[in-house]
Amino acid sequence: MAEIRFYHLTARTFEQTLPVLLDRTLQRGWRAVVRVGSEERAESVAGHLWTWSKEGFLPHGTKRDGFAEEQPVWITDQAENPNAAQVLFLGDGAESDGDGAFATVCDLFDGNDPEAVQAARGRWKRLRDAGHTLVYYQQDEAGAWSEKQRVGG
């Protein structure tokens, strides 16, 4: 069963946070899938990853690019793992049932949006009740993460 991490975004947006987490993932030699709410959103996220840093970019691809199995980061709106990724990142309230195809699932949600927070609480409860190991991380004002809660496992 995958460890599922909930990232409560308060000081930084999804667009600011995702590239940093993806960069750490790639530095560990892992691959990632980013699942978002629509194909248009996937293309938007892909465009952002080309320009997020002045020092470089994060190699990635989408359905439009093809060659999924060769991409270190695959961005999609589908429940898939075509690049044999170890880590799944969820944005825009995208759902996961624990995705046994991944070692780690990272659910990023906007802590400034009451509906997003409520939806994340629902996902937490459902996944906890299913027996998954869950970890809750919260951002401080500087954008640093601290583990606030761990259940299961």
Contacts in CASP RR format, 6 or more apart in sequence:
PFRMAT RR
TARGET T0000
AUTHOR 0000-0000-0000
METHOD contacts of the structure
MODEL  1
MAEIRFYHLTARTFEQTLPVLLDRTLQRGWRAVVRVGSEERAESVAGHLW
TWSKEGFLPHGTKRDGFAEEQPVWITDQAENPNAAQVLFLGDGAESDGDG
AFATVCDLFDGNDPEAVQAARGRWKRLRDAGHTLVYYQQDEAGAWSEKQR
VGG
1 98 0 8 1.000
1 100 0 8 1.000
1 131 0 8 1.000
1 132 0 8 1.000
1 133 0 8 1.000
2 88 0 8 1.000
2 98 0 8 1.000
2 99 0 8 1.000
2 100 0 8 1.000
2 102 0 8 1.000
2 103 0 8 1.000
2 104 0 8 1.000
2 105 0 8 1.000
2 132 0 8 1.000
3 103 0 8 1.000
3 104 0 8 1.000
3 105 0 8 1.000
3 132 0 8 1.000
3 133 0 8 1.000
3 134 0 8 1.000
3 135 0 8 1.000
4 96 0 8 1.000
4 98 0 8 1.000
4 104 0 8 1.000
4 105 0 8 1.000
4 106 0 8 1.000
4 107 0 8 1.000
4 127 0 8 1.000
4 132 0 8 1.000
4 133 0 8 1.000
4 134 0 8 1.000
4 135 0 8 1.000
5 104 0 8 1.000
5 105 0 8 1.000
5 106 0 8 1.000
5 107 0 8 1.000
5 134 0 8 1.000
5 135 0 8 1.000
5 136 0 8 1.000
5 137 0 8 1.000
6 107 0 8 1.000
6 109 0 8 1.000
6 120 0 8 1.000
6 123 0 8 1.000
6 124 0 8 1.000
6 134 0 8 1.000
6 135 0 8 1.000
6 136 0 8 1.000
6 137 0 8 1.000
7 17 0 8 1.000
7 21 0 8 1.000
7 106 0 8 1.000
7 107 0 8 1.000
7 108 0 8 1.000
7 109 0 8 1.000
7 137 0 8 1.000
7 139 0 8 1.000
7 145 0 8 1.000
8 109 0 8 1.000
8 111 0 8 1.000
8 117 0 8 1.000
8 120 0 8 1.000
8 136 0 8 1.000
8 137 0 8 1.000
8 138 0 8 1.000
8 139 0 8 1.000
9 17 0 8 1.000
9 108 0 8 1.000
9 109 0 8 1.000
9 110 0 8 1.000
9 111 0 8 1.000
9 112 0 8 1.000
9 139 0 8 1.000
10 111 0 8 1.000
10 112 0 8 1.000
10 138 0 8 1.000
10 139 0 8 1.000
10 141 0 8 1.000
11 139 0 8 1.000
11 140 0 8 1.000
11 141 0 8 1.000
11 142 0 8 1.000
11 143 0 8 1.000
12 139 0 8 1.000
12 143 0 8 1.000
13 110 0 8 1.000
14 91 0 8 1.000
14 92 0 8 1.000
14 108 0 8 1.000
14 110 0 8 1.000
15 45 0 8 1.000
15 48 0 8 1.000
15 52 0 8 1.000
17 108 0 8 1.000
17 139 0 8 1.000
18 34 0 8 1.000
18 45 0 8 1.000
18 89 0 8 1.000
18 108 0 8 1.000
19 48 0 8 1.000
19 49 0 8 1.000
19 52 0 8 1.000
19 53 0 8 1.000
19 58 0 8 1.000
21 89 0 8 1.000
21 106 0 8 1.000
21 108 0 8 1.000
22 32 0 8 1.000
22 34 0 8 1.000
22 49 0 8 1.000
22 58 0 8 1.000
22 60 0 8 1.000
22 73 0 8 1.000
22 89 0 8 1.000
23 58 0 8 1.000
25 31 0 8 1.000
25 32 0 8 1.000
25 73 0 8 1.000
25 86 0 8 1.000
25 87 0 8 1.000
26 32 0 8 1.000
26 58 0 8 1.000
26 59 0 8 1.000
26 72 0 8 1.000
26 73 0 8 1.000
30 85 0 8 1.000
30 86 0 8 1.000
30 87 0 8 1.000
31 71 0 8 1.000
31 72 0 8 1.000
31 73 0 8 1.000
31 74 0 8 1.000
31 83 0 8 1.000
31 84 0 8 1.000
31 85 0 8 1.000
31 86 0 8 1.000
31 87 0 8 1.000
32 72 0 8 1.000
32 73 0 8 1.000
32 74 0 8 1.000
32 85 0 8 1.000
32 86 0 8 1.000
32 87 0 8 1.000
32 88 0 8 1.000
32 89 0 8 1.000
33 73 0 8 1.000
33 74 0 8 1.000
33 75 0 8 1.000
33 76 0 8 1.000
33 80 0 8 1.000
33 81 0 8 1.000
33 82 0 8 1.000
33 83 0 8 1.000
33 85 0 8 1.000
33 87 0 8 1.000
33 88 0 8 1.000
33 89 0 8 1.000
33 102 0 8 1.000
34 42 0 8 1.000
34 45 0 8 1.000
34 60 0 8 1.000
34 73 0 8 1.000
34 74 0 8 1.000
34 75 0 8 1.000
34 76 0 8 1.000
34 88 0 8 1.000
34 89 0 8 1.000
34 91 0 8 1.000
35 76 0 8 1.000
35 77 0 8 1.000
35 78 0 8 1.000
35 79 0 8 1.000
35 88 0 8 1.000
35 89 0 8 1.000
35 90 0 8 1.000
35 91 0 8 1.000
35 94 0 8 1.000
35 96 0 8 1.000
36 42 0 8 1.000
36 45 0 8 1.000
36 75 0 8 1.000
36 76 0 8 1.000
36 77 0 8 1.000
36 90 0 8 1.000
36 91 0 8 1.000
36 92 0 8 1.000
36 94 0 8 1.000
37 77 0 8 1.000
37 91 0 8 1.000
37 92 0 8 1.000
37 93 0 8 1.000
37 94 0 8 1.000
38 77 0 8 1.000
38 92 0 8 1.000
39 63 0 8 1.000
39 77 0 8 1.000
41 77 0 8 1.000
41 92 0 8 1.000
42 62 0 8 1.000
42 63 0 8 1.000
42 75 0 8 1.000
42 76 0 8 1.000
42 77 0 8 1.000
43 62 0 8 1.000
43 64 0 8 1.000
45 75 0 8 1.000
46 60 0 8 1.000
46 61 0 8 1.000
46 62 0 8 1.000
46 65 0 8 1.000
46 75 0 8 1.000
49 57 0 8 1.000
49 58 0 8 1.000
49 60 0 8 1.000
49 73 0 8 1.000
49 75 0 8 1.000
50 57 0 8 1.000
51 57 0 8 1.000
52 58 0 8 1.000
58 73 0 8 1.000
59 71 0 8 1.000
59 72 0 8 1.000
59 73 0 8 1.000
60 71 0 8 1.000
60 72 0 8 1.000
60 73 0 8 1.000
60 74 0 8 1.000
60 75 0 8 1.000
61 67 0 8 1.000
61 68 0 8 1.000
61 71 0 8 1.000
61 73 0 8 1.000
61 74 0 8 1.000
61 75 0 8 1.000
62 74 0 8 1.000
62 75 0 8 1.000
62 76 0 8 1.000
63 76 0 8 1.000
65 71 0 8 1.000
68 74 0 8 1.000
68 82 0 8 1.000
68 83 0 8 1.000
69 82 0 8 1.000
69 83 0 8 1.000
69 84 0 8 1.000
70 83 0 8 1.000
71 83 0 8 1.000
72 83 0 8 1.000
73 83 0 8 1.000
73 85 0 8 1.000
74 80 0 8 1.000
74 81 0 8 1.000
74 82 0 8 1.000
74 83 0 8 1.000
74 85 0 8 1.000
77 94 0 8 1.000
79 96 0 8 1.000
79 99 0 8 1.000
81 88 0 8 1.000
81 99 0 8 1.000
81 101 0 8 1.000
81 102 0 8 1.000
85 102 0 8 1.000
86 102 0 8 1.000
86 103 0 8 1.000
86 104 0 8 1.000
87 102 0 8 1.000
87 103 0 8 1.000
87 104 0 8 1.000
87 105 0 8 1.000
87 106 0 8 1.000
88 96 0 8 1.000
88 99 0 8 1.000
88 101 0 8 1.000
88 102 0 8 1.000
88 104 0 8 1.000
88 105 0 8 1.000
88 106 0 8 1.000
89 106 0 8 1.000
89 108 0 8 1.000
90 96 0 8 1.000
90 105 0 8 1.000
90 106 0 8 1.000
90 107 0 8 1.000
90 108 0 8 1.000
91 107 0 8 1.000
91 108 0 8 1.000
91 109 0 8 1.000
93 107 0 8 1.000
93 109 0 8 1.000
93 116 0 8 1.000
93 119 0 8 1.000
93 120 0 8 1.000
95 123 0 8 1.000
96 105 0 8 1.000
96 107 0 8 1.000
96 123 0 8 1.000
96 127 0 8 1.000
97 130 0 8 1.000
98 105 0 8 1.000
98 127 0 8 1.000
98 130 0 8 1.000
98 132 0 8 1.000
99 105 0 8 1.000
107 120 0 8 1.000
107 123 0 8 1.000
109 116 0 8 1.000
109 117 0 8 1.000
109 119 0 8 1.000
109 120 0 8 1.000
110 116 0 8 1.000
110 117 0 8 1.000
111 117 0 8 1.000
124 134 0 8 1.000
124 136 0 8 1.000
127 134 0 8 1.000
128 134 0 8 1.000
128 151 0 8 1.000
128 152 0 8 1.000
131 152 0 8 1.000
132 152 0 8 1.000
133 150 0 8 1.000
133 151 0 8 1.000
133 152 0 8 1.000
133 153 0 8 1.000
134 149 0 8 1.000
134 150 0 8 1.000
134 151 0 8 1.000
134 152 0 8 1.000
135 147 0 8 1.000
135 149 0 8 1.000
135 150 0 8 1.000
136 147 0 8 1.000
136 148 0 8 1.000
136 149 0 8 1.000
136 150 0 8 1.000
137 145 0 8 1.000
137 146 0 8 1.000
137 147 0 8 1.000
137 148 0 8 1.000
138 145 0 8 1.000
138 146 0 8 1.000
138 148 0 8 1.000
139 145 0 8 1.000
140 146 0 8 1.000
END
